Amino acid sequence: MFDDRSPIYLQIADQIKNDIVTGVLAENEQVMSTNQYAAFCRINPATAAKGFGQLVDEGVLYKKRGIGMFVAPNARDLLRTGRKESFFADVVDPMIREAKAIGIPLTDIVRHLASYGDA
């Protein structure tokens, strides 16, 4: 479930973000408590709390006192906007550099992408 590439609390935050972006978690939906998450993943509850706390700080989750944590009403749009801003720098630009390095013409890349149709 977790790897050694980044701290576990960041991986927890990223997984919850992915669940929100892909629609697994809906806006205003309650998420597992940090203790439930820690027990499910067999990790220290403080680690889970750190990941959840980061999401609260980022405005992705909000707390209802005595009830739990919920997905913020604008969380999906917030996350999608952030990912769109980094998409070209993190994904497309490195792909184009690699394609040029190994001799793949940009026209072949465009043709390949067009075969997927509109996303």
Backbone hydrogen bonds in HBPLUS format (Angstrom, degrees):
<---DONOR---> <-ACCEPTOR-->    atom                        ^
c    i                          cat <-CA-CA->   ^        H-A-AA   ^      H-
h    n   atom  resd res      DA  || num        DHA   H-A  angle D-A-AA Bond
n    s   type  num  typ     dist DA aas  dist angle  dist       angle   num
A0010-LEU N   A0007-PRO O   3.05 MM   3  5.45 127.5  2.33 106.2 119.2     1
A0011-GLN N   A0007-PRO O   3.13 MM   4  6.53 152.1  2.21 148.5 157.0     2
A0012-ILE N   A0008-ILE O   2.86 MM   4  6.16 150.8  1.94 153.4 161.6     3
A0013-ALA N   A0009-TYR O   3.06 MM   4  6.29 162.1  2.09 140.8 145.3     4
A0014-ASP N   A0010-LEU O   2.83 MM   4  6.07 160.2  1.87 148.3 154.2     5
A0015-GLN N   A0011-GLN O   2.91 MM   4  6.05 155.1  1.97 143.8 150.3     6
A0016-ILE N   A0012-ILE O   3.03 MM   4  6.31 162.8  2.06 154.6 158.7     7
A0017-LYS N   A0013-ALA O   2.91 MM   4  6.14 158.1  1.96 149.1 156.0     8
A0018-ASN N   A0014-ASP O   2.83 MM   4  6.09 159.5  1.87 149.2 154.8     9
A0019-ASP N   A0015-GLN O   2.93 MM   4  6.20 154.2  2.00 145.6 152.8    10
A0020-ILE N   A0016-ILE O   3.00 MM   4  6.29 143.6  2.14 144.4 154.1    11
A0020-ILE N   A0017-LYS O   3.09 MM   3  5.10 122.6  2.43  94.8 109.5    12
A0021-VAL N   A0017-LYS O   2.88 MM   4  6.18 168.3  1.89 160.1 162.5    13
A0022-THR N   A0018-ASN O   2.92 MM   4  5.99 161.9  1.95 152.2 156.8    14
A0024-VAL N   A0019-ASP O   2.76 MM   5  4.77 116.4  2.17 146.5 158.6    15
A0025-LEU N   A0019-ASP O   2.91 MM   6  5.40 160.9  1.95 122.7 122.3    16
A0023-GLY N   A0020-ILE O   3.16 MM   3  5.13 149.5  2.25  98.7 107.9    17
A0029-GLU N   A0026-ALA O   3.09 MM   3  5.34 152.3  2.17 129.9 128.6    18
A0028-ASN N   A0071-VAL O   2.74 MM  43  4.77 152.7  1.82 126.6 134.3    19
A0071-VAL N   A0029-GLU O   2.95 MM  42  5.51 152.0  2.03 142.5 150.0    20
A0031-VAL N   A0069-MET O   2.92 MM  38  5.83 163.8  1.95 144.8 149.0    21
A0037-TYR N   A0033-SER O   2.85 MM   4  6.07 166.5  1.87 155.4 159.5    22
A0038-ALA N   A0034-THR O   2.84 MM   4  5.96 159.4  1.89 145.0 151.1    23
A0039-ALA N   A0035-ASN O   2.93 MM   4  6.08 158.5  1.98 144.8 150.5    24
A0040-PHE N   A0036-GLN O   2.82 MM   4  6.01 160.7  1.86 151.1 157.0    25
A0041-CYS N   A0037-TYR O   2.89 MM   4  6.05 159.3  1.93 151.7 156.9    26
A0042-ARG N   A0038-ALA O   2.72 MM   4  5.48 113.5  2.16 134.4 150.5    27
A0043-ILE N   A0038-ALA O   2.95 MM   5  4.90 156.2  2.01 134.4 142.0    28
A0047-THR N   A0044-ASN O   2.95 MM   3  5.35 131.0  2.20 109.4 122.0    29
A0048-ALA N   A0044-ASN O   3.28 MM   4  6.75 157.7  2.33 152.9 158.6    30
A0049-ALA N   A0045-PRO O   2.85 MM   4  6.06 159.1  1.89 148.5 155.0    31
A0050-LYS N   A0046-ALA O   2.96 MM   4  6.11 145.0  2.08 138.0 146.6    32
A0051-GLY N   A0047-THR O   3.14 MM   4  6.48 155.9  2.20 148.3 153.8    33
A0052-PHE N   A0048-ALA O   2.94 MM   4  6.22 165.7  1.96 157.4 161.2    34
A0053-GLY N   A0049-ALA O   2.76 MM   4  5.81 153.1  1.83 142.6 151.2    35
A0054-GLN N   A0050-LYS O   3.02 MM   4  6.22 148.0  2.13 141.0 148.4    36
A0055-LEU N   A0051-GLY O   3.28 MM   4  6.61 153.3  2.36 142.3 148.6    37
A0056-VAL N   A0052-PHE O   2.98 MM   4  6.36 146.0  2.09 147.4 157.5    38
A0057-ASP N   A0053-GLY O   2.90 MM   4  6.18 160.6  1.94 149.5 154.6    39
A0058-GLU N   A0054-GLN O   2.92 MM   4  6.19 142.4  2.06 143.6 154.2    40
A0060-VAL N   A0055-LEU O   2.85 MM   5  5.13 145.7  1.97 164.4 162.0    41
A0061-LEU N   A0055-LEU O   3.26 MM   6  5.55 157.8  2.31 111.6 112.8    42
A0059-GLY N   A0056-VAL O   3.05 MM   3  5.12 153.9  2.12 102.8 111.1    43
A0072-ALA N   A0060-VAL O   2.79 MM  12  5.31 175.1  1.79 142.2 141.4    44
A0062-TYR N   A0070-PHE O   2.85 MM   8  5.41 151.9  1.93 148.2 157.1    45
A0070-PHE N   A0062-TYR O   2.81 MM   8  5.41 159.3  1.85 157.9 165.2    46
A0064-LYS N   A0068-GLY O   2.80 MM   4  5.45 164.1  1.82 170.2 174.8    47
A0067-ILE N   A0064-LYS O   2.87 MM   3  5.40 163.5  1.90 139.4 142.1    48
A0068-GLY N   A0064-LYS O   3.07 MM   4  5.45 165.1  2.09 146.9 151.1    49
A0075-ALA N   A0072-ALA O   3.09 MM   3  5.04 168.8  2.10 112.8 114.8    50
A0078-LEU N   A0074-ASN O   2.94 MM   4  6.07 162.8  1.97 158.7 164.4    51
A0079-LEU N   A0075-ALA O   2.89 MM   4  6.06 164.6  1.91 156.2 159.2    52
A0080-ARG N   A0076-ARG O   2.89 MM   4  6.03 162.9  1.91 151.4 156.8    53
A0081-THR N   A0077-ASP O   2.92 MM   4  5.98 160.2  1.96 148.8 154.0    54
A0082-GLY N   A0078-LEU O   3.19 MM   4  6.39 161.0  2.23 143.4 148.3    55
A0083-ARG N   A0079-LEU O   2.96 MM   4  6.20 157.0  2.02 149.6 156.0    56
A0084-LYS N   A0080-ARG O   2.84 MM   4  6.00 154.3  1.90 149.8 156.9    57
A0085-GLU N   A0081-THR O   3.11 MM   4  6.31 155.4  2.17 147.6 153.3    58
A0087-PHE N   A0083-ARG O   2.89 MM   4  5.82 121.1  2.25 143.0 158.2    59
A0087-PHE N   A0084-LYS O   3.33 MM   3  5.05 144.7  2.47  92.8 102.6    60
A0090-ASP N   A0086-SER O   2.83 MM   4  5.74 160.1  1.86 157.4 163.3    61
A0091-VAL N   A0087-PHE O   2.75 MM   4  5.40 150.8  1.84 146.3 153.4    62
A0092-VAL N   A0087-PHE O   3.32 MM   5  6.72 152.9  2.40 136.5 144.3    63
A0093-ASP N   A0088-PHE O   2.78 MM   5  5.77 171.6  1.78 163.3 163.5    64
A0095-MET N   A0091-VAL O   3.20 MM   4  6.26 151.0  2.29 140.5 149.0    65
A0096-ILE N   A0092-VAL O   2.91 MM   4  6.19 158.4  1.95 159.7 165.3    66
A0097-ARG N   A0093-ASP O   3.01 MM   4  6.26 160.8  2.05 152.2 157.5    67
A0098-GLU N   A0094-PRO O   2.95 MM   4  6.15 158.8  2.00 147.0 152.5    68
A0099-ALA N   A0095-MET O   2.87 MM   4  6.08 158.3  1.91 149.1 155.6    69
A0100-LYS N   A0096-ILE O   2.92 MM   4  6.13 161.7  1.96 151.0 155.3    70
A0101-ALA N   A0097-ARG O   2.98 MM   4  6.16 154.6  2.04 143.4 150.8    71
A0102-ILE N   A0098-GLU O   3.01 MM   4  6.27 144.4  2.14 148.1 156.6    72
A0103-GLY N   A0099-ALA O   2.90 MM   4  5.91 105.3  2.47 137.6 154.9    73
A0104-ILE N   A0099-ALA O   2.77 MM   5  4.86 168.2  1.78 145.5 144.9    74
A0103-GLY N   A0100-LYS O   3.26 MM   3  5.03 157.8  2.31  96.6 103.1    75
A0108-ASP N   A0105-PRO O   2.99 MM   3  5.42 131.2  2.24 106.9 119.0    76
A0109-ILE N   A0105-PRO O   3.32 MM   4  6.81 150.2  2.42 144.1 152.4    77
A0110-VAL N   A0106-LEU O   2.88 MM   4  6.19 163.3  1.91 157.2 161.1    78
A0111-ARG N   A0107-THR O   2.95 MM   4  6.09 160.9  1.99 143.6 149.1    79
A0112-HIS N   A0108-ASP O   2.93 MM   4  6.08 155.8  1.99 142.2 149.0    80
A0113-LEU N   A0109-ILE O   2.85 MM   4  6.11 162.2  1.88 153.4 158.3    81
A0114-ALA N   A0110-VAL O   2.84 MM   4  6.03 155.3  1.90 149.9 157.1    82
A0115-SER N   A0111-ARG O   3.17 MM   4  6.42 132.3  2.41 137.8 148.8    83
A0115-SER N   A0112-HIS O   3.15 MM   3  5.29 135.5  2.36  96.8 108.9    84
A0116-TYR N   A0113-LEU O   3.06 MM   3  5.62 157.9  2.11 112.9 119.8    85
A0117-GLY N   A0114-ALA O   3.00 MM   3  5.31 154.5  2.06 108.4 116.3    86
